[in-house]
């Protein structure tokens, strides 16, 4: 399920497919989100929702994302750590 539209030519981060696959492999549900200041991904794992901002390489948060508490992840391992699968 996705609410993300590619309005304005926005692209998804290259790391996103690998991260989503890793999350789904451990049984997490994922939703792709959009909108200024919103996280890229909402993850539900063991009854807990976790918003994640996905960046590739040295990507930085946008101006609209600076004051939000979303966790920034760049790899599947970081995403799994954020939802509590690994330490």
Residue, then its C-alpha position, 0 to 999 in steps of 0.5 A: x500500500x502506498x500513498x506516495x506520488x511522484x509529483x514534482x519529479x521526486x525520486x525514491x532513494x536507491x536504498x529503499x527497495x533493499x530496506x523494505x525487503x529486509x523489513x518485510x522479510x522479518x514480518x514487518x508491514x511497511x507503507x511508503x509515505x509522501x509529503x513535506x516533512x513526512x517520513x519516507x516509510x512507516x513500519x509496523x512491527x510487533x504492534x509498534x509503528x516506527x517512522x523512518x526517513x531513508x537516505x542514500x550515501x551522504x544524503x541529508x534531511x530537507x529543510x522540512x525534515x529538520x525538526x521532526x523525530x523520524x529516524x534516518x536510515x541508510x541500510x537494511x541493517x540500520x532499519x532492522x536495528x531501529x525497529x528492534x530486530x537487531x542491536 
